Amino acid sequence: MMKAVLAAASCLLLFAFYRKGGNGSLYYFLIVSAVFFAVGRLEEYGNRKAVASFHARKEAAYLWMGQNLTGNRIADLKLIRKQFALPMAAAVEVLDEYRKTEGRQSGKAV
């Protein structure tokens, strides 16, 4: 959400300041763009950190998933994202990986 607001603000600033015809407006645009890209980098860093944290304690996470997942994919993705603070793409990857290992383990038990 924050990225969309910053993108819209930068477009409005660009339009407004270039309409005035001043060269100083470029600096405002560059500042807003720098903030926009900084927010993106911080978001990526947080996502990488959350994924690394999940993989560091994977066994405990799989135990939690075994106890708390419902079988409904959408609800399970919401639970995983909330519990481990993962981005959606990583949550999908984690859930698919868990389902594969769960299937392998149940196949061996039979």
C-alpha positions as CSV (number, residue, x, y, z in Angstrom):
1,M,0.0,0.0,0.0
2,M,2.8,2.4,0.9
3,K,4.5,1.9,-2.4
4,A,1.3,2.7,-4.3
5,V,0.8,5.9,-2.3
6,L,4.4,7.0,-3.0
7,A,4.1,6.2,-6.7
8,A,0.9,8.2,-7.0
9,A,2.5,11.1,-5.0
10,S,5.6,11.1,-7.3
11,C,3.4,11.2,-10.4
12,L,1.4,14.1,-9.0
13,L,4.5,16.0,-8.0
14,L,6.1,15.4,-11.4
15,F,3.0,16.7,-13.2
16,A,2.5,19.7,-10.9
17,F,6.1,20.9,-10.8
18,Y,6.8,20.4,-14.5
19,R,3.7,22.3,-15.2
20,K,5.2,25.2,-13.3
21,G,8.3,24.9,-15.4
22,G,10.9,25.0,-12.7
23,N,14.2,23.0,-12.6
24,G,13.9,22.7,-8.8
25,S,11.0,20.4,-9.3
26,L,13.4,17.6,-10.5
27,Y,14.9,17.5,-7.0
28,Y,11.5,16.9,-5.4
29,F,10.8,14.1,-7.9
30,L,14.2,12.6,-7.1
31,I,13.6,12.7,-3.4
32,V,10.2,11.0,-3.7
33,S,11.7,8.4,-6.0
34,A,14.5,7.7,-3.6
35,V,12.0,7.3,-0.7
36,F,9.9,5.0,-3.0
37,F,12.9,2.8,-3.8
38,A,14.1,2.8,-0.2
39,V,10.7,1.5,1.0
40,G,10.9,-1.2,-1.6
41,R,14.4,-2.2,-0.5
42,L,13.3,-2.3,3.2
43,E,10.3,-4.5,2.2
44,E,12.5,-6.9,0.3
45,Y,15.0,-7.0,3.2
46,G,12.2,-7.8,5.7
47,N,10.8,-10.5,3.4
48,R,14.2,-12.2,3.0
49,K,14.7,-12.0,6.8
50,A,11.3,-13.6,7.5
51,V,12.0,-16.4,5.0
52,A,15.5,-17.0,6.5
53,S,14.0,-17.1,10.0
54,F,11.4,-19.6,8.8
55,H,14.0,-21.9,7.3
56,A,16.2,-21.7,10.4
57,R,13.4,-23.2,12.5
58,K,11.7,-25.4,9.9
59,E,11.1,-28.4,12.1
60,A,9.2,-26.4,14.7
61,A,7.3,-24.6,11.9
62,Y,6.3,-27.9,10.3
63,L,5.1,-29.1,13.7
64,W,3.0,-26.0,14.1
65,M,1.6,-26.4,10.6
66,G,0.7,-30.0,11.3
67,Q,-1.3,-28.9,14.3
68,N,-2.9,-25.7,12.9
69,L,-3.6,-26.1,9.2
70,T,-7.2,-26.6,8.2
71,G,-6.9,-28.1,4.7
72,N,-8.4,-25.0,3.1
73,R,-5.7,-23.5,1.0
74,I,-6.7,-19.8,1.4
75,A,-7.2,-20.1,5.2
76,D,-3.9,-22.0,5.5
77,L,-2.0,-19.3,3.5
78,K,-3.5,-16.6,5.8
79,L,-2.4,-18.6,8.9
80,I,1.1,-19.1,7.6
81,R,1.5,-15.5,6.6
82,K,0.3,-14.4,10.0
83,Q,2.3,-16.8,12.1
84,F,5.6,-16.5,10.3
85,A,5.3,-13.0,8.8
86,L,6.0,-14.3,5.3
87,P,5.2,-12.6,2.0
88,M,2.5,-14.3,-0.1
89,A,4.9,-15.9,-2.6
90,A,7.0,-17.4,0.2
91,A,3.8,-18.6,2.0
92,V,2.7,-20.4,-1.1
93,E,6.1,-22.0,-1.5
94,V,6.2,-23.1,2.1
95,L,2.7,-24.5,2.0
96,D,3.4,-26.5,-1.2
97,E,6.7,-27.8,0.2
98,Y,4.9,-28.8,3.4
99,R,2.2,-30.6,1.4
100,K,4.9,-32.5,-0.6
101,T,6.7,-33.6,2.6
102,E,3.4,-34.5,4.3
103,G,2.5,-36.7,1.3
104,R,5.8,-38.4,1.3
105,Q,5.6,-39.1,5.0
106,S,2.1,-40.5,4.8
107,G,3.1,-42.6,1.8
108,K,6.0,-44.2,3.8
109,A,3.7,-44.9,6.8
110,V,1.3,-46.9,4.7
